[in-house]
Amino acid sequence: MHIFILSVLIQVAFVLHIVKTGRNTTWIWIVIMLPLAGSVVYLLVEVLPDLLGSRTGRRASSNLRKIINPNKDINDATYNYSVAETAENSMKLADECLNKNMFSEAKELYEKCLKGAHKDDPNIMYGLARAEFCLNNFNAVKSILDEIIDKNPDYKNADAHLLYAKSLEELNEADLALEEYKALDVYFPGPEATFRYAKLLKSKGEHSKAKELLEKIIHSSKFSGKHYNSLYKEWVNKAKNEINQ
């Protein structure tokens, strides 16, 4: 009985919180119809991120939203696109298609955006390059990224630079890829570029240099905070596995 009363009080408190803070009224039905689960979800998605006020809290909230409604973002983007086929809506839908591994659809949307005032937009061109990479069209990726710099010489994008290096590697242009990875090793945020640089060096027989780079990744992880190690866990673990082989 005490647990039931406590559950009701929590529901009432959350309903009042929803109304007072102007949350989506759908939350009221979730909290009422799913007394325990609904309250827990509302607490995690809406209340805790506000209390924490941190990037981690917001990321946790976003991840939980995706678990609860994994197609919300692409459904919203599709609806907005159906209402108005603007470059912004097209690009947003293309981005969501990429996230859902709908690479051909993403490519078509990005290409559709590249016209008129947006025909040389570097961000749209980069999106198209990402789609082409996922479709294994590596020559197209290289061509698009070269064109970005040709038409937008001041454009800076570390991820685009990494994509370029990866494309060169896929095209078996190892020496050129090594030059790009070497440059990326200096400034790319996180250890992915350094790891790829080490792997390619190792494949070329430069084991000493590769080991030095892998040790640098592991050393950085030891002296970085939890956020860094959580964010780059995949590449740190790959470096550890590679150096032990």
VENJOTA-V953106 format. One record per residue. RES is the residue in three letters. SS is DSSP state (H for helix, E for strand, C for the rest). Layout:
RES	SS
RES	SS
This chain:
MET	C
HIS	H
ILE	H
PHE	H
ILE	H
LEU	H
SER	H
VAL	H
LEU	H
ILE	H
GLN	H
VAL	H
ALA	H
PHE	H
VAL	H
LEU	H
HIS	H
ILE	H
VAL	H
LYS	H
THR	H
GLY	C
ARG	C
ASN	C
THR	C
THR	H
TRP	H
ILE	H
TRP	H
ILE	H
VAL	H
ILE	H
MET	H
LEU	C
PRO	H
LEU	H
ALA	H
GLY	H
SER	H
VAL	H
VAL	H
TYR	H
LEU	H
LEU	H
VAL	H
GLU	H
VAL	H
LEU	H
PRO	H
ASP	H
LEU	H
LEU	H
GLY	C
SER	C
ARG	H
THR	H
GLY	H
ARG	H
ARG	H
ALA	H
SER	H
SER	H
ASN	H
LEU	H
ARG	H
LYS	H
ILE	H
ILE	H
ASN	C
PRO	C
ASN	C
LYS	H
ASP	H
ILE	H
ASN	H
ASP	H
ALA	H
THR	H
TYR	H
ASN	H
TYR	H
SER	H
VAL	H
ALA	C
GLU	C
THR	C
ALA	H
GLU	H
ASN	H
SER	H
MET	H
LYS	H
LEU	H
ALA	H
ASP	H
GLU	H
CYS	H
LEU	H
ASN	H
LYS	C
ASN	C
MET	C
PHE	H
SER	H
GLU	H
ALA	H
LYS	H
GLU	H
LEU	H
TYR	H
GLU	H
LYS	H
CYS	H
LEU	C
LYS	C
GLY	H
ALA	H
HIS	H
LYS	C
ASP	C
ASP	C
PRO	H
ASN	H
ILE	H
MET	H
TYR	H
GLY	H
LEU	H
ALA	H
ARG	H
ALA	H
GLU	H
PHE	H
CYS	H
LEU	C
ASN	C
ASN	C
PHE	H
ASN	H
ALA	H
VAL	H
LYS	H
SER	H
ILE	H
LEU	H
ASP	H
GLU	H
ILE	H
ILE	H
ASP	H
LYS	H
ASN	C
PRO	C
ASP	C
TYR	C
LYS	C
ASN	C
ALA	H
ASP	H
ALA	H
HIS	H
LEU	H
LEU	H
TYR	H
ALA	H
LYS	H
SER	H
LEU	H
GLU	H
GLU	H
LEU	C
ASN	C
GLU	C
ALA	H
ASP	H
LEU	H
ALA	H
LEU	H
GLU	H
GLU	H
TYR	H
LYS	H
ALA	H
LEU	H
ASP	H
VAL	H
TYR	H
PHE	C
PRO	C
GLY	C
PRO	C
GLU	H
ALA	H
THR	H
PHE	H
ARG	H
TYR	H
ALA	H
LYS	H
LEU	H
LEU	H
LYS	H
SER	H
LYS	C
GLY	C
GLU	C
HIS	H
SER	H
LYS	H
ALA	H
LYS	H
GLU	H
LEU	H
LEU	H
GLU	H
LYS	H
ILE	H
ILE	H
HIS	H
SER	H
SER	H
LYS	H
PHE	C
SER	C
GLY	C
LYS	H
HIS	H
TYR	H
ASN	H
SER	H
LEU	H
TYR	C
LYS	H
GLU	H
TRP	H
VAL	H
ASN	H
LYS	H
ALA	H
LYS	H
ASN	H
GLU	H
ILE	H
ASN	C
GLN	C
